[in-house]
Amino acid sequence: MNWFLMFNALYFLFGATMYVGTMWVLKWFLYPTWRSLARDNVDMHFGIPTRAATKFFTVVVPIMFISGGIMVWAEWGTIRVVFAVICLIGIIVLTVVGQGLIIPINVRIRGGDFKDDAELRSLLMRWMLLNDIRFYVSTATWVSMVWLLADRGELLETFS
């Protein structure tokens, strides 16, 4: 693998790792605390982190689309193309769910567009359910990327 393809794969791995790490932290550490959010504390515990994540991933993800396309092209004709395609489809699904379904909920919550704390909790539950999709897709994307690199570097053979 030449330096360009290695850098490309490592960039995708970086983005996939940040994505899966964010999703795992959300699911296992933050979701349980968000059941008690209310209008007076939602911005501190939801608004600030989601704005920061959106800003970060708005820069990282578009480059991942290009990177994923390069990986598919580079692995074309090998069995590893399957893992590259999973990575590319994964980042597409993550973006569609995030931009199309989750960001509108973020905007409502951050803007205070809910009548009471019960409606806020309902929005948060929907938000968490949609992010569960991203939890599983980001995990599959990350595993595929790691598998692709391990196979590419013949790392599994070192344990034989």
Rosetta blueprint (number, residue, H / E / L):
1 M L
2 N L
3 W H
4 F H
5 L H
6 M H
7 F H
8 N H
9 A H
10 L H
11 Y H
12 F H
13 L H
14 F H
15 G H
16 A H
17 T H
18 M H
19 Y H
20 V H
21 G H
22 T H
23 M H
24 W H
25 V H
26 L H
27 K H
28 W H
29 F H
30 L H
31 Y H
32 P H
33 T H
34 W H
35 R L
36 S L
37 L L
38 A L
39 R L
40 D L
41 N L
42 V H
43 D H
44 M H
45 H H
46 F H
47 G H
48 I H
49 P H
50 T H
51 R H
52 A H
53 A H
54 T H
55 K H
56 F H
57 F H
58 T H
59 V H
60 V H
61 V H
62 P H
63 I H
64 M H
65 F H
66 I H
67 S H
68 G H
69 G H
70 I H
71 M H
72 V H
73 W H
74 A H
75 E H
76 W L
77 G L
78 T L
79 I L
80 R L
81 V H
82 V H
83 F H
84 A H
85 V H
86 I H
87 C H
88 L H
89 I H
90 G H
91 I H
92 I H
93 V H
94 L H
95 T H
96 V H
97 V H
98 G H
99 Q H
100 G H
101 L H
102 I H
103 I H
104 P H
105 I H
106 N H
107 V H
108 R H
109 I H
110 R H
111 G L
112 G L
113 D L
114 F L
115 K L
116 D L
117 D H
118 A H
119 E H
120 L H
121 R H
122 S H
123 L H
124 L H
125 M H
126 R H
127 W H
128 M H
129 L H
130 L H
131 N H
132 D H
133 I H
134 R H
135 F H
136 Y H
137 V H
138 S H
139 T H
140 A H
141 T H
142 W H
143 V H
144 S H
145 M H
146 V H
147 W H
148 L H
149 L H
150 A H
151 D H
152 R H
153 G L
154 E L
155 L L
156 L H
157 E H
158 T H
159 F H
160 S L
